Amino acid sequence: NIIRNIEDNFKILFIETMARLSTLFVALVAAIATLSNVMAFVPVNTRSVPASSTELAVNIKIQVGEGEPIESALRRFKREVNKSGHLMDLRHKRYFENSQDRKKRKIVQARNRKRLERMQKRRMQQQRS
């Protein structure tokens, strides 16, 4: 399970790196085309959204401190990835989900979120008194 989480984190980093490289490549081709004054292939509409339905535009960064163990940096990275919700989106996009199933899932998620908020509110009130 830990290895799968690490593999998933590195997959996300790989996707992010590939997106940056493709952006740099497009910029390089555009710069060469403008400098050479020769008609070259320059994409008219470069999209910032991912090409595939399972790809996500991930922009998660953490600062690794001087002498910080890799385990703690990886733990912080995993926490940020979980907070961003990208992995949940990927999990839901793994299989086709029709609109009715999506509505049902969203209703259940909202119900659980409200329940958690009520529980946290009660705990805060109990701590104050």
MDAnalysis code that builds the backbone (N, CA, C; Angstrom):
import MDAnalysis as mda
import numpy as np

u = mda.Universe.empty(387, n_residues=129, atom_resindex=np.repeat(np.arange(129), 3), trajectory=True)
u.add_TopologyAttr("name", ["N", "CA", "C"] * 129)
u.add_TopologyAttr("resid", np.arange(1, 130))
u.add_TopologyAttr("resname", ["ASN", "ILE", "ILE", "ARG", "ASN", "ILE", "GLU", "ASP", "ASN", "PHE", "LYS", "ILE", "LEU", "PHE", "ILE", "GLU", "THR", "MET", "ALA", "ARG", "LEU", "SER", "THR", "LEU", "PHE", "VAL", "ALA", "LEU", "VAL", "ALA", "ALA", "ILE", "ALA", "THR", "LEU", "SER", "ASN", "VAL", "MET", "ALA", "PHE", "VAL", "PRO", "VAL", "ASN", "THR", "ARG", "SER", "VAL", "PRO", "ALA", "SER", "SER", "THR", "GLU", "LEU", "ALA", "VAL", "ASN", "ILE", "LYS", "ILE", "GLN", "VAL", "GLY", "GLU", "GLY", "GLU", "PRO", "ILE", "GLU", "SER", "ALA", "LEU", "ARG", "ARG", "PHE", "LYS", "ARG", "GLU", "VAL", "ASN", "LYS", "SER", "GLY", "HIS", "LEU", "MET", "ASP", "LEU", "ARG", "HIS", "LYS", "ARG", "TYR", "PHE", "GLU", "ASN", "SER", "GLN", "ASP", "ARG", "LYS", "LYS", "ARG", "LYS", "ILE", "VAL", "GLN", "ALA", "ARG", "ASN", "ARG", "LYS", "ARG", "LEU", "GLU", "ARG", "MET", "GLN", "LYS", "ARG", "ARG", "MET", "GLN", "GLN", "GLN", "ARG", "SER"])
u.atoms.positions = np.array([
    [0.830, -1.185, 0.000],
    [0.000, 0.000, 0.000],
    [0.878, 1.254, 0.000],
    [1.928, 1.268, 0.789],
    [2.838, 2.407, 0.828],
    [3.548, 2.555, -0.506],
    [3.941, 1.433, -1.087],
    [4.623, 1.480, -2.384],
    [3.680, 2.014, -3.449],
    [2.418, 1.616, -3.394],
    [1.447, 2.112, -4.379],
    [1.256, 3.620, -4.224],
    [1.224, 4.099, -2.966],
    [1.098, 5.538, -2.736],
    [2.303, 6.289, -3.291],
    [3.484, 5.729, -3.080],
    [4.699, 6.368, -3.596],
    [4.670, 6.366, -5.119],
    [4.245, 5.240, -5.714],
    [4.146, 5.175, -7.174],
    [3.149, 6.200, -7.693],
    [2.009, 6.354, -7.002],
    [1.012, 7.336, -7.423],
    [1.579, 8.749, -7.336],
    [2.329, 9.032, -6.268],
    [2.923, 10.361, -6.128],
    [3.916, 10.636, -7.245],
    [4.716, 9.649, -7.591],
    [5.679, 9.846, -8.658],
    [4.996, 9.947, -10.013],
    [3.863, 9.250, -10.196],
    [3.102, 9.400, -11.441],
    [2.600, 10.831, -11.584],
    [2.127, 11.399, -10.482],
    [1.649, 12.775, -10.505],
    [2.798, 13.722, -10.839],
    [3.943, 13.502, -10.211],
    [5.110, 14.335, -10.517],
    [5.519, 14.183, -11.974],
    [5.441, 12.972, -12.506],
    [5.802, 12.732, -13.902],
    [4.859, 13.478, -14.835],
    [3.559, 13.431, -14.546],
    [2.577, 14.134, -15.378],
    [2.835, 15.627, -15.339],
    [3.117, 16.147, -14.146],
    [3.397, 17.577, -14.015],
    [4.643, 17.958, -14.800],
    [5.689, 17.139, -14.728],
    [6.925, 17.412, -15.454],
    [6.708, 17.361, -16.958],
    [5.946, 16.387, -17.420],
    [5.676, 16.287, -18.852],
    [4.868, 17.488, -19.350],
    [3.940, 17.968, -18.537],
    [3.159, 19.144, -18.927],
    [4.066, 20.364, -19.053],
    [4.993, 20.518, -18.117],
    [5.933, 21.643, -18.194],
    [6.836, 21.525, -19.412],
    [7.309, 20.305, -19.687],
    [8.179, 20.117, -20.846],
    [7.448, 20.417, -22.145],
    [6.192, 20.009, -22.239],
    [5.437, 20.290, -23.461],
    [5.217, 21.787, -23.626],
    [4.987, 22.495, -22.525],
    [4.834, 23.946, -22.588],
    [6.135, 24.601, -23.035],
    [7.258, 24.134, -22.503],
    [8.553, 24.669, -22.909],
    [8.825, 24.386, -24.380],
    [8.447, 23.216, -24.850],
    [8.663, 22.861, -26.249],
    [7.857, 23.772, -27.166],
    [6.608, 24.030, -26.809],
    [5.771, 24.930, -27.617],
    [6.377, 26.326, -27.636],
    [6.857, 26.794, -26.487],
    [7.468, 28.119, -26.427],
    [8.744, 28.165, -27.274],
    [9.530, 27.098, -27.255],
    [10.753, 27.038, -28.045],
    [10.451, 27.064, -29.536],
    [9.460, 26.298, -29.959],
    [9.082, 26.280, -31.374],
    [8.583, 27.658, -31.799],
    [7.798, 28.318, -30.949],
    [7.298, 29.656, -31.279],
    [8.436, 30.653, -31.377],
    [9.429, 30.549, -30.481],
    [10.565, 31.466, -30.522],
    [11.400, 31.245, -31.777],
    [11.613, 30.004, -32.150],
    [12.388, 29.711, -33.367],
    [11.653, 30.233, -34.590],
    [10.336, 30.085, -34.613],
    [9.549, 30.554, -35.755],
    [9.614, 32.072, -35.891],
    [9.573, 32.777, -34.781],
    [9.620, 34.242, -34.867],
    [11.017, 34.738, -35.199],
    [12.044, 34.057, -34.732],
    [13.412, 34.493, -35.010],
    [13.832, 34.200, -36.441],
    [13.363, 33.123, -36.999],
    [13.836, 32.731, -38.328],
    [13.025, 33.374, -39.451],
    [11.890, 34.016, -39.122],
    [11.019, 34.633, -40.127],
    [10.618, 33.659, -41.213],
    [10.538, 32.385, -40.888],
    [10.119, 31.350, -41.817],
    [8.827, 30.764, -41.275],
    [7.927, 30.432, -42.193],
    [6.679, 29.827, -41.743],
    [6.990, 28.461, -41.130],
    [6.621, 28.304, -39.895],
    [6.842, 27.043, -39.195],
    [5.542, 26.643, -38.512],
    [5.504, 25.425, -38.083],
    [4.311, 24.966, -37.385],
    [4.303, 25.549, -35.983],
    [3.293, 26.364, -35.728],
    [3.081, 26.917, -34.395],
    [1.629, 26.645, -34.045],
    [1.376, 25.957, -32.965],
    [-0.010, 25.677, -32.614],
    [-0.771, 26.977, -32.361],
    [-1.956, 27.060, -32.924],
    [-2.744, 28.274, -32.808],
    [-3.345, 28.394, -31.418],
    [-3.862, 27.297, -30.905],
    [-4.544, 27.342, -29.627],
    [-3.883, 26.339, -28.686],
    [-2.988, 26.802, -27.835],
    [-2.369, 25.899, -26.864],
    [-3.276, 25.846, -25.644],
    [-3.608, 24.636, -25.222],
    [-4.522, 24.454, -24.105],
    [-3.737, 24.223, -22.830],
    [-4.237, 24.787, -21.762],
    [-3.631, 24.507, -20.468],
    [-4.328, 23.338, -19.787],
    [-5.496, 22.932, -20.319],
    [-6.189, 21.778, -19.745],
    [-5.568, 20.510, -20.296],
    [-5.610, 19.422, -19.559],
    [-5.013, 18.172, -20.017],
    [-5.716, 17.625, -21.255],
    [-4.963, 16.872, -22.038],
    [-5.503, 16.297, -23.267],
    [-6.408, 15.108, -22.969],
    [-6.033, 14.301, -22.017],
    [-6.791, 13.098, -21.699],
    [-7.804, 13.389, -20.598],
    [-8.861, 12.597, -20.542],
    [-9.864, 12.803, -19.496],
    [-9.354, 12.309, -18.144],
    [-8.332, 11.463, -18.142],
    [-7.799, 10.984, -16.870],
    [-6.601, 11.795, -16.412],
    [-6.107, 12.686, -17.255],
    [-5.001, 13.554, -16.855],
    [-5.547, 14.740, -16.101],
    [-4.805, 15.215, -15.119],
    [-5.215, 16.376, -14.356],
    [-4.091, 17.403, -14.356],
    [-4.471, 18.666, -14.320],
    [-3.481, 19.736, -14.232],
    [-3.077, 19.866, -12.770],
    [-2.025, 19.199, -12.394],
    [-1.594, 19.152, -11.004],
    [-0.524, 20.200, -10.778],
    [-0.719, 21.015, -9.755],
    [0.262, 22.039, -9.425],
    [0.478, 22.034, -7.917],
    [1.105, 20.991, -7.421],
    [1.347, 20.839, -5.991],
    [2.844, 20.918, -5.752],
    [3.234, 21.822, -4.868],
    [4.658, 22.003, -4.582],
    [4.863, 22.060, -3.080],
    [5.976, 21.528, -2.639],
    [6.372, 21.661, -1.240],
    [7.830, 22.094, -1.215],
    [8.186, 22.811, -0.180],
    [9.565, 23.234, 0.004],
    [10.239, 22.252, 0.965],
    [11.335, 21.658, 0.527],
    [12.079, 20.729, 1.370],
    [13.160, 21.520, 2.077],
    [13.128, 21.486, 3.402],
    [14.074, 22.246, 4.199],
    [15.467, 21.621, 4.186],
    [16.432, 22.419, 4.553],
    [17.819, 21.965, 4.627],
    [17.933, 20.902, 5.713],
    [18.388, 19.721, 5.346],
    [18.562, 18.633, 6.298],
    [17.266, 17.950, 6.704],
    [16.172, 18.252, 6.010],
    [14.890, 17.615, 6.335],
    [14.869, 16.189, 5.796],
    [14.442, 15.232, 6.591],
    [14.384, 13.849, 6.101],
    [13.383, 13.715, 4.956],
    [13.692, 12.830, 4.032],
    [12.828, 12.634, 2.866],
    [11.473, 12.090, 3.276],
    [11.411, 11.338, 4.388],
    [10.150, 10.773, 4.843],
    [9.160, 11.870, 5.221],
    [9.649, 12.883, 5.925],
    [8.735, 13.956, 6.334],
    [8.312, 14.791, 5.130],
    [9.223, 15.013, 4.181],
    [8.856, 15.762, 2.974],
    [7.830, 14.979, 2.159],
    [8.026, 13.677, 2.055],
    [7.084, 12.834, 1.331],
    [5.723, 12.813, 2.032],
    [5.737, 12.797, 3.359],
    [4.497, 12.818, 4.123],
    [3.739, 14.128, 3.878],
    [4.480, 15.256, 3.876],
    [3.834, 16.545, 3.598],
    [3.294, 16.597, 2.179],
    [4.048, 16.019, 1.225],
    [3.594, 15.987, -0.161],
    [2.303, 15.179, -0.290],
    [2.270, 14.008, 0.356],
    [1.073, 13.174, 0.298],
    [-0.127, 13.893, 0.899],
    [0.113, 14.629, 1.987],
    [-0.973, 15.370, 2.624],
    [-1.512, 16.436, 1.673],
    [-0.630, 17.153, 0.986],
    [-1.059, 18.179, 0.035],
    [-1.823, 17.560, -1.137],
    [-1.353, 16.407, -1.615],
    [-2.044, 15.733, -2.718],
    [-3.438, 15.316, -2.279],
    [-3.560, 14.786, -1.067],
    [-4.867, 14.372, -0.570],
    [-5.796, 15.567, -0.390],
    [-5.246, 16.695, 0.095],
    [-6.075, 17.882, 0.287],
    [-6.547, 18.463, -1.039],
    [-5.750, 18.316, -2.083],
    [-6.119, 18.900, -3.376],
    [-7.282, 18.154, -4.024],
    [-7.447, 16.864, -3.725],
    [-8.567, 16.108, -4.256],
    [-8.337, 15.519, -5.641],
    [-7.125, 15.621, -6.167],
    [-6.851, 15.107, -7.504],
    [-6.964, 13.588, -7.571],
    [-6.505, 12.910, -6.538],
    [-6.563, 11.451, -6.567],
    [-8.007, 10.948, -6.522],
    [-8.875, 11.653, -5.785],
    [-10.286, 11.259, -5.756],
    [-10.902, 11.438, -7.136],
    [-10.560, 12.536, -7.813],
    [-11.075, 12.742, -9.168],
    [-10.601, 11.634, -10.097],
    [-9.334, 11.272, -9.987],
    [-8.821, 10.180, -10.826],
    [-9.536, 8.872, -10.531],
    [-9.797, 8.619, -9.251],
    [-10.489, 7.398, -8.881],
    [-11.886, 7.361, -9.481],
    [-12.561, 8.509, -9.491],
    [-13.916, 8.546, -10.038],
    [-13.909, 8.500, -11.555],
    [-12.849, 8.965, -12.184],
    [-12.786, 8.941, -13.642],
    [-12.233, 7.630, -14.188],
    [-11.852, 6.721, -13.300],
    [-11.306, 5.448, -13.747],
    [-12.337, 4.659, -14.538],
    [-13.599, 4.736, -14.111],
    [-14.688, 4.059, -14.802],
    [-15.757, 5.080, -15.154],
    [-16.548, 4.752, -16.163],
    [-17.610, 5.656, -16.582],
    [-18.666, 5.755, -15.492],
    [-19.110, 6.975, -15.243],
    [-20.122, 7.221, -14.232],
    [-21.190, 8.113, -14.865],
    [-22.420, 7.587, -14.987],
    [-23.457, 8.397, -15.612],
    [-23.918, 9.499, -14.659],
    [-24.719, 10.412, -15.165],
    [-25.082, 11.593, -14.383],
    [-25.891, 11.244, -13.140],
    [-26.723, 10.217, -13.230],
    [-27.521, 9.837, -12.065],
    [-26.632, 9.303, -10.945],
    [-25.673, 8.449, -11.291],
    [-24.740, 7.934, -10.283],
    [-23.896, 9.057, -9.694],
    [-23.499, 10.001, -10.548],
    [-22.694, 11.133, -10.078],
    [-23.490, 11.968, -9.076],
    [-24.782, 12.211, -9.373],
    [-25.618, 12.980, -8.449],
    [-25.751, 12.267, -7.115],
    [-25.971, 10.946, -7.166],
    [-26.088, 10.172, -5.928],
    [-24.807, 10.261, -5.108],
    [-23.658, 10.121, -5.783],
    [-22.378, 10.182, -5.077],
    [-22.173, 11.554, -4.457],
    [-22.514, 12.610, -5.192],
    [-22.343, 13.974, -4.680],
    [-23.255, 14.223, -3.474],
    [-24.469, 13.676, -3.507],
    [-25.389, 13.837, -2.371],
    [-24.827, 13.149, -1.137],
    [-24.297, 11.940, -1.316],
    [-23.709, 11.206, -0.186],
    [-22.481, 11.953, 0.343],
    [-21.653, 12.481, -0.559],
    [-20.483, 13.239, -0.123],
    [-20.891, 14.482, 0.660],
    [-21.908, 15.193, 0.187],
    [-22.377, 16.390, 0.883],
    [-22.929, 16.028, 2.262],
    [-23.668, 14.911, 2.334],
    [-24.218, 14.472, 3.607],
    [-23.091, 14.163, 4.601],
    [-22.070, 13.453, 4.136],
    [-20.940, 13.124, 5.014],
    [-20.165, 14.373, 5.429],
    [-20.012, 15.319, 4.498],
    [-19.300, 16.553, 4.806],
    [-20.053, 17.365, 5.864],
    [-21.375, 17.480, 5.709],
    [-22.192, 18.210, 6.688],
    [-22.133, 17.534, 8.054],
    [-22.174, 16.203, 8.051],
    [-22.111, 15.459, 9.307],
    [-20.784, 15.717, 10.014],
    [-19.689, 15.712, 9.254],
    [-18.376, 15.976, 9.833],
    [-18.306, 17.400, 10.378],
    [-18.877, 18.353, 9.634],
    [-18.876, 19.745, 10.110],
    [-19.665, 19.878, 11.410],
    [-20.819, 19.202, 11.506],
    [-21.607, 19.246, 12.741],
    [-20.825, 18.650, 13.911],
    [-20.148, 17.524, 13.646],
    [-19.369, 16.888, 14.712],
    [-18.247, 17.807, 15.179],
    [-17.560, 18.463, 14.243],
    [-16.479, 19.367, 14.617],
    [-17.003, 20.577, 15.382],
    [-18.173, 21.072, 14.978],
    [-18.773, 22.215, 15.660],
    [-19.120, 21.845, 17.103],
    [-19.688, 20.632, 17.292],
    [-20.020, 20.171, 18.648],
    [-18.770, 20.033, 19.505],
    [-17.698, 19.499, 18.907],
    [-16.453, 19.350, 19.673],
    [-15.905, 20.703, 20.112],
    [-15.973, 21.674, 19.214],
    [-15.477, 23.017, 19.550],
    [-16.316, 23.620, 20.682],
    [-17.637, 23.420, 20.642],
    [-18.498, 23.950, 21.705],
    [-18.233, 23.251, 23.019],
    [-17.968, 21.948, 22.982],
    [-17.674, 21.205, 24.208],
    [-16.341, 21.634, 24.792],
    [-15.363, 21.943, 23.948],
    [-14.056, 22.375, 24.429],
    [-14.148, 23.751, 25.084],
    [-15.009, 24.610, 24.586],
    [-15.155, 25.953, 25.139],
    [-15.825, 25.922, 26.509],
    [-16.734, 24.980, 26.707],
    [-17.470, 24.947, 27.975],
    [-16.822, 24.065, 29.009],
])
